[in-house]
Amino acid sequence: MTDALASQRRLVSRFVKIGKRVGYSLWLIAIILFFALFATDFDGPLVTVVIVTLIVGSIILLPSIVLSYGVRAAEREDRHQKENN
């Protein structure tokens, strides 16, 4: 594996980690707000905030999760090639 490829993989891994943190944090906010609204009444702008946080969190999480599987598969393949050589 070349140094350029390794540095690119580390960069993607860093963005994946940030994307997962942001996406799951948005989902957590949505869940907390949902139960807060459930305890009261489902009126007001907080309903919009719940919907927006779920949508944006999902949009951020989708590529982050897919790319994390790709990075892990590439690392596993590298280890496998090193073991066979």
Backbone as JSON Lines, residues from 0, in Angstrom:
{"i":0,"aa":"M","n":[0.86,-1.18,0.0],"ca":[0.0,0.0,0.0],"c":[0.9,1.23,0.0]}
{"i":1,"aa":"T","n":[0.58,2.18,-0.84],"ca":[1.39,3.39,-0.93],"c":[1.02,4.36,0.18]}
{"i":2,"aa":"D","n":[1.92,5.31,0.4],"ca":[1.67,6.31,1.43],"c":[0.49,7.2,1.07]}
{"i":3,"aa":"A","n":[0.34,7.5,-0.22],"ca":[-0.78,8.34,-0.65],"c":[-2.11,7.65,-0.39]}
{"i":4,"aa":"L","n":[-2.15,6.35,-0.67],"ca":[-3.37,5.6,-0.43],"c":[-3.68,5.51,1.06]}
{"i":5,"aa":"A","n":[-2.65,5.31,1.87],"ca":[-2.86,5.24,3.31],"c":[-3.34,6.57,3.87]}
{"i":6,"aa":"S","n":[-2.76,7.66,3.4],"ca":[-3.19,8.96,3.9],"c":[-4.61,9.28,3.44]}
{"i":7,"aa":"Q","n":[-4.96,8.87,2.22],"ca":[-6.32,9.1,1.74],"c":[-7.32,8.26,2.55]}
{"i":8,"aa":"R","n":[-6.94,7.04,2.87],"ca":[-7.82,6.19,3.68],"c":[-8.0,6.76,5.08]}
{"i":9,"aa":"R","n":[-6.92,7.31,5.67],"ca":[-7.04,7.94,6.99],"c":[-7.95,9.17,6.93]}
{"i":10,"aa":"L","n":[-7.85,9.93,5.84],"ca":[-8.7,11.11,5.69],"c":[-10.17,10.72,5.59]}
{"i":11,"aa":"V","n":[-10.45,9.71,4.77],"ca":[-11.83,9.23,4.65],"c":[-12.32,8.7,5.98]}
{"i":12,"aa":"S","n":[-11.47,7.98,6.68],"ca":[-11.84,7.44,7.98],"c":[-12.16,8.55,8.98]}
{"i":13,"aa":"R","n":[-11.4,9.62,8.92],"ca":[-11.65,10.77,9.81],"c":[-13.0,11.4,9.5]}
{"i":14,"aa":"F","n":[-13.31,11.59,8.2],"ca":[-14.6,12.17,7.83],"c":[-15.75,11.24,8.19]}
{"i":15,"aa":"V","n":[-15.53,9.95,8.07],"ca":[-16.56,8.97,8.44],"c":[-16.86,9.07,9.93]}
{"i":16,"aa":"K","n":[-15.82,9.18,10.73],"ca":[-16.0,9.27,12.19],"c":[-16.78,10.54,12.55]}
{"i":17,"aa":"I","n":[-16.43,11.65,11.91],"ca":[-17.14,12.92,12.17],"c":[-18.59,12.82,11.71]}
{"i":18,"aa":"G","n":[-18.8,12.24,10.52],"ca":[-20.15,12.08,9.99],"c":[-21.03,11.24,10.88]}
{"i":19,"aa":"K","n":[-20.47,10.16,11.4],"ca":[-21.25,9.31,12.31],"c":[-21.6,10.05,13.59]}
{"i":20,"aa":"R","n":[-20.64,10.77,14.15],"ca":[-20.92,11.52,15.38],"c":[-22.01,12.55,15.17]}
{"i":21,"aa":"V","n":[-21.91,13.29,14.07],"ca":[-22.92,14.32,13.79],"c":[-24.28,13.68,13.52]}
{"i":22,"aa":"G","n":[-24.3,12.65,12.69],"ca":[-25.57,12.0,12.34],"c":[-26.26,11.39,13.54]}
{"i":23,"aa":"Y","n":[-25.52,10.64,14.34],"ca":[-26.13,10.03,15.52],"c":[-26.51,11.07,16.57]}
{"i":24,"aa":"S","n":[-25.76,12.17,16.65],"ca":[-26.13,13.25,17.57],"c":[-27.44,13.89,17.15]}
{"i":25,"aa":"L","n":[-27.61,14.08,15.85],"ca":[-28.88,14.64,15.36],"c":[-30.03,13.69,15.65]}
{"i":26,"aa":"W","n":[-29.81,12.4,15.48],"ca":[-30.85,11.43,15.82],"c":[-31.18,11.46,17.31]}
{"i":27,"aa":"L","n":[-30.16,11.6,18.14],"ca":[-30.39,11.68,19.58],"c":[-31.22,12.91,19.94]}
{"i":28,"aa":"I","n":[-30.89,14.03,19.32],"ca":[-31.67,15.25,19.54],"c":[-33.11,15.04,19.13]}
{"i":29,"aa":"A","n":[-33.32,14.41,17.99],"ca":[-34.68,14.16,17.5],"c":[-35.45,13.25,18.46]}
{"i":30,"aa":"I","n":[-34.79,12.23,18.97],"ca":[-35.46,11.31,19.89],"c":[-35.82,12.01,21.2]}
{"i":31,"aa":"I","n":[-34.91,12.79,21.73],"ca":[-35.18,13.52,22.97],"c":[-36.33,14.5,22.77]}
{"i":32,"aa":"L","n":[-36.29,15.25,21.67],"ca":[-37.37,16.2,21.4],"c":[-38.7,15.48,21.18]}
{"i":33,"aa":"F","n":[-38.67,14.33,20.51],"ca":[-39.89,13.58,20.27],"c":[-40.55,13.2,21.58]}
{"i":34,"aa":"F","n":[-39.77,12.66,22.52],"ca":[-40.35,12.26,23.8],"c":[-40.77,13.46,24.63]}
{"i":35,"aa":"A","n":[-40.06,14.57,24.48],"ca":[-40.49,15.79,25.17],"c":[-41.82,16.28,24.6]}
{"i":36,"aa":"L","n":[-41.96,16.21,23.29],"ca":[-43.23,16.59,22.67],"c":[-44.32,15.58,22.98]}
{"i":37,"aa":"F","n":[-43.97,14.32,23.09],"ca":[-44.94,13.29,23.42],"c":[-45.54,13.52,24.8]}
{"i":38,"aa":"A","n":[-44.72,14.0,25.72],"ca":[-45.19,14.27,27.08],"c":[-46.1,15.49,27.13]}
{"i":39,"aa":"T","n":[-45.89,16.41,26.17],"ca":[-46.73,17.61,26.14],"c":[-47.72,17.48,24.98]}
{"i":40,"aa":"D","n":[-47.69,18.42,24.09],"ca":[-48.55,18.32,22.91],"c":[-47.69,18.52,21.66]}
{"i":41,"aa":"F","n":[-48.09,17.89,20.59],"ca":[-47.31,17.94,19.35],"c":[-47.65,19.21,18.56]}
{"i":42,"aa":"D","n":[-47.36,20.35,19.15],"ca":[-47.61,21.62,18.46],"c":[-46.32,22.43,18.44]}
{"i":43,"aa":"G","n":[-46.3,23.36,17.52],"ca":[-45.21,24.32,17.51],"c":[-44.07,23.94,16.59]}
{"i":44,"aa":"P","n":[-43.06,24.78,16.62],"ca":[-41.93,24.6,15.71],"c":[-41.01,23.43,16.08]}
{"i":45,"aa":"L","n":[-41.16,22.89,17.28],"ca":[-40.31,21.76,17.67],"c":[-40.6,20.51,16.85]}
{"i":46,"aa":"V","n":[-41.82,20.38,16.36],"ca":[-42.15,19.25,15.49],"c":[-41.32,19.34,14.22]}
{"i":47,"aa":"T","n":[-41.18,20.53,13.68],"ca":[-40.36,20.75,12.49],"c":[-38.9,20.43,12.79]}
{"i":48,"aa":"V","n":[-38.44,20.8,13.98],"ca":[-37.05,20.52,14.36],"c":[-36.83,19.0,14.44]}
{"i":49,"aa":"V","n":[-37.79,18.26,14.96],"ca":[-37.67,16.8,15.04],"c":[-37.56,16.22,13.63]}
{"i":50,"aa":"I","n":[-38.41,16.65,12.75],"ca":[-38.4,16.12,11.38],"c":[-37.1,16.48,10.67]}
{"i":51,"aa":"V","n":[-36.66,17.72,10.8],"ca":[-35.44,18.16,10.13],"c":[-34.22,17.43,10.68]}
{"i":52,"aa":"T","n":[-34.15,17.25,12.0],"ca":[-32.99,16.56,12.56],"c":[-32.95,15.09,12.13]}
{"i":53,"aa":"L","n":[-34.11,14.46,12.02],"ca":[-34.14,13.08,11.53],"c":[-33.69,12.99,10.08]}
{"i":54,"aa":"I","n":[-34.18,13.9,9.25],"ca":[-33.83,13.87,7.83],"c":[-32.36,14.18,7.62]}
{"i":55,"aa":"V","n":[-31.87,15.25,8.24],"ca":[-30.47,15.63,8.06],"c":[-29.54,14.58,8.67]}
{"i":56,"aa":"G","n":[-29.91,14.04,9.82],"ca":[-29.12,12.97,10.42],"c":[-29.04,11.75,9.52]}
{"i":57,"aa":"S","n":[-30.14,11.4,8.88],"ca":[-30.14,10.26,7.96],"c":[-29.3,10.53,6.73]}
{"i":58,"aa":"I","n":[-29.38,11.74,6.2],"ca":[-28.6,12.1,5.02],"c":[-27.1,12.06,5.33]}
{"i":59,"aa":"I","n":[-26.72,12.46,6.51],"ca":[-25.31,12.44,6.9],"c":[-24.86,11.02,7.22]}
{"i":60,"aa":"L","n":[-25.72,10.23,7.87],"ca":[-25.33,8.89,8.28],"c":[-25.19,7.91,7.13]}
{"i":61,"aa":"L","n":[-26.02,8.02,6.12],"ca":[-25.99,7.05,5.03],"c":[-24.6,6.92,4.38]}
{"i":62,"aa":"P","n":[-24.01,7.99,3.88],"ca":[-22.68,7.81,3.28],"c":[-21.61,7.47,4.32]}
{"i":63,"aa":"S","n":[-21.78,7.94,5.54],"ca":[-20.79,7.65,6.58],"c":[-20.74,6.16,6.89]}
{"i":64,"aa":"I","n":[-21.9,5.55,7.0],"ca":[-21.95,4.12,7.3],"c":[-21.42,3.3,6.13]}
{"i":65,"aa":"V","n":[-21.82,3.66,4.92],"ca":[-21.36,2.92,3.74],"c":[-19.85,3.05,3.59]}
{"i":66,"aa":"L","n":[-19.32,4.25,3.74],"ca":[-17.88,4.44,3.62],"c":[-17.1,3.76,4.73]}
{"i":67,"aa":"S","n":[-17.69,3.67,5.92],"ca":[-16.99,2.98,7.01],"c":[-16.84,1.5,6.69]}
{"i":68,"aa":"Y","n":[-17.86,0.9,6.08],"ca":[-17.73,-0.49,5.65],"c":[-16.66,-0.64,4.58]}
{"i":69,"aa":"G","n":[-16.58,0.33,3.67],"ca":[-15.56,0.29,2.63],"c":[-14.16,0.39,3.19]}
{"i":70,"aa":"V","n":[-13.95,1.28,4.13],"ca":[-12.62,1.45,4.75],"c":[-12.24,0.19,5.51]}
{"i":71,"aa":"R","n":[-13.18,-0.37,6.26],"ca":[-12.88,-1.58,7.01],"c":[-12.57,-2.76,6.08]}
{"i":72,"aa":"A","n":[-13.31,-2.86,4.97],"ca":[-13.05,-3.94,4.02],"c":[-11.68,-3.77,3.37]}
{"i":73,"aa":"A","n":[-11.29,-2.55,3.05],"ca":[-9.97,-2.3,2.46],"c":[-8.86,-2.63,3.44]}
{"i":74,"aa":"E","n":[-9.04,-2.28,4.7],"ca":[-8.04,-2.6,5.72],"c":[-7.94,-4.11,5.93]}
{"i":75,"aa":"R","n":[-9.08,-4.78,5.92],"ca":[-9.09,-6.23,6.08],"c":[-8.39,-6.9,4.88]}
{"i":76,"aa":"E","n":[-8.62,-6.39,3.69],"ca":[-7.97,-6.91,2.49],"c":[-6.45,-6.69,2.55]}
{"i":77,"aa":"D","n":[-6.03,-5.54,3.03],"ca":[-4.59,-5.27,3.18],"c":[-3.94,-6.25,4.15]}
{"i":78,"aa":"R","n":[-4.61,-6.49,5.28],"ca":[-4.08,-7.45,6.25],"c":[-3.99,-8.84,5.65]}
{"i":79,"aa":"H","n":[-5.01,-9.21,4.89],"ca":[-5.04,-10.53,4.26],"c":[-3.91,-10.67,3.24]}
{"i":80,"aa":"Q","n":[-3.66,-9.63,2.48],"ca":[-2.57,-9.67,1.5],"c":[-1.21,-9.74,2.18]}
{"i":81,"aa":"K","n":[-1.05,-9.04,3.3],"ca":[0.22,-9.08,4.03],"c":[0.48,-10.47,4.62]}
{"i":82,"aa":"E","n":[-0.6,-11.12,5.08],"ca":[-0.45,-12.45,5.64],"c":[-0.07,-13.47,4.57]}
{"i":83,"aa":"N","n":[-0.56,-13.29,3.36],"ca":[-0.3,-14.25,2.28],"c":[1.04,-14.0,1.6]}
{"i":84,"aa":"N","n":[1.65,-12.86,1.82],"ca":[2.95,-12.57,1.2],"c":[4.1,-12.88,2.09]}
